[in-house]
């Protein structure tokens, strides 16, 4: 009996369609799940992120209502970018620095540097940071590690991840020598005392 041509080997110039379908179903399911998450606002940033990450440093961060969970950002090309979301209901940062470097034709590297909070702390409410790297010396009070991300309740009202994903939360957080690389930051309020913004040629970063 002849086999269905859809079952022939790729060596015949044809594809095993049934096997192909089995392999593609999980990918389609993941894509559909992300589409649902986008529609429900469950993904991270509420805007398309740029193609550039930026660096943030601070001598110290004091926060009330801390949560952290994995999520995904989306850029203008509809590409998905995995991030670790840190969300804090109320935060104070001392000696904040933010930098981003852009490489331009002919001109070369151009750096944008922002500093604030050297005398009076920077204050933020409902702060969300979508990061790919975070380091420093951290301490927490009443921390819960391994909580389902969809059940987080100590951070900002909208700070929950997707069901079954890992997360952690704490009543308070303190981080000294903060170093962070991120795709996006947004906050309900953001007060920068002693703001100083400079643009210069060359590569000048916070760390």
N, C-alpha and C positions, 0 to 999 in steps of 0.2 A: 504494500500500500504506500502511496506517495505521502510524504509529510506535507502539512500546510506550509506554503512558502514563507509564512510569517514566522515559522519555527526554524528556518535554515540558519546556518552559521553565518557570521559576518564574513567568513572567508569566501562565501558565495556571492558577496556583494550585497547581501541582505542582512537585516537585523532580526534578532530574536525578540519580537515585539512583546511577548508575554513576560519574558525576563526583564525587558526594558521597563515595562509598566510597573512591575514589582519594585524595581529600584527607584523609580521616580515618585511613587506614591508618598513615601516619607517626606521627600523634599517639597512636594506640593502641599502636604499637610502642614509643614513648618511655615511655608510661605503664607498659607491661608490663616494660620494662627497669628502670625505677625500682622497680617492685614486686619484681623479682628482687633488685635491689640491697638493698632494705630487708630482705628475707628472709635475705640473706647477711650482713647487718650492714655493708655497704659504704658506707652513708651516714654522715653525720658524727656528730652527737650520739646517744647511746644512750638518750635520753629526749626526750619532747615538750618543745620549748622554749616559753617564755612569749611573750606578745605584746609584750614590751618588750626593747629592746636596752639594754646598759649600757656605760659607758665605763671604760677602764682606762688609767692612766698610770704611768710609772716613770722614775726618773732614768736607770737603766740595766738591761739584761737581759744576762746571760751564759749561753749555752747550749751543751750538748754533744749532738750527734746531732739536727740540725735537718732537718725536711722541711716542704714546703708544697705543697698541691694543692687543687683545687676540689672541692666536694662540695655536698650538700644537707641542710639540717635540715628537720624536720617539726614542726609545732605541733599542739596538741590538736584543731584542726579538720581535721587531715590535709592542711593546705596546705604546699606545698613552698617552702623558702626557700634560695636559692643563697648559699653561703658560701665563704670561703677558709679552709681549715684550716691552722693552724700547729701542728705537733707537735714537741716537744723531749724527749729522753730525760731530761736533767737540766738544770734551770734555776735561776738565782739572780737575784732582782730587788731592786734598791735603791729605797727610798722609793716603795713601791707605793700607788696610790690606785685605788679602785673606786667608781663612783657610778651610781645609777639614780634617775630622777625619775618619780613616779607622780602623775597628776592625779585627784583624788578629788572627788566631788560635795560641794558646800558648802565643804569645807575648802580645795580648790584643790591646788596643787602641794605634794608632800611628797617630800623627798630623803633617800635612804639613802646615807651615805658611810662607806667603810671604808678605813682606812690601816694600814700595817704596814711593817716593814723599814727604819726610819729609822736604826737603829744596827746591827742584825744583819740581813743580807739574808733575804728570803723565799726559801724553798727548795721546789722542786717536782720530782717525778719523773713521767715519762710524762704530761707536760702536753699537753693538747689545747685549742686556742682556735678557735672557729668565728666568724670575724670578717667584717665588711663593709667595714672601713676600718682601715688601719695606716699609721703614719708615724713617722719618726725618722731617725737616722743609723746605718746598718747596715754591718757588715763581716763577711765570711765567710772560712773557710779550706776549701780543696778543694771548691768549690761545683760542682755539676752542674745545669745549667739545660736544661730541655726533656726530661727523663727521663720515660718512661712511668710514670704514677702507680701502676700496679699492681706495679711492680718496685722501689719505694722500700725501702731496707734500712738507712739510717743513723739513722732515728728510732725511736720506740717500736715494739714488735713488731706492733701492730695499725694502724700508721700507713701505710696504702696506700689509694690511690684506685681509681677504675674504670679498666679497661684502655683504652688509647689516649688518655687525657686527659693534659694538660700537668702537669708538676710540677717541683720543684727540691729539692735537698738539699745539705747541707754537713756537714763534720765538726764545726765550731763556728760560733756566731753571736754577735755583740755588737751590741746596739742601744742607743743613748743617746737621751734625750728621747723615749721611747716614748709614742705616743698611739694608742689602739686602741678601736674600737667593735665590740662582739661580741654574738652571740645566746647563746652558751654557752661554758662552760669546764669541763673536768673533768681530774682528775689522779689518779695512783696514790697519791701522798702530797703534802700541801700544808701546809707549816709556816710560820705567820705569827708572827714575833717582834714584840712590841710592838703587838699588834692593838688597834685603837680603832675602834669602830662607833658612829655617831651618826645619829639621825633628826631632821630639822628641817623646819619649814615653809618653803616657797619653793623656788626652783630653784637648787641648789648642785651643780655638777658638777666633775669632776676637770680638765676643760678645755673 
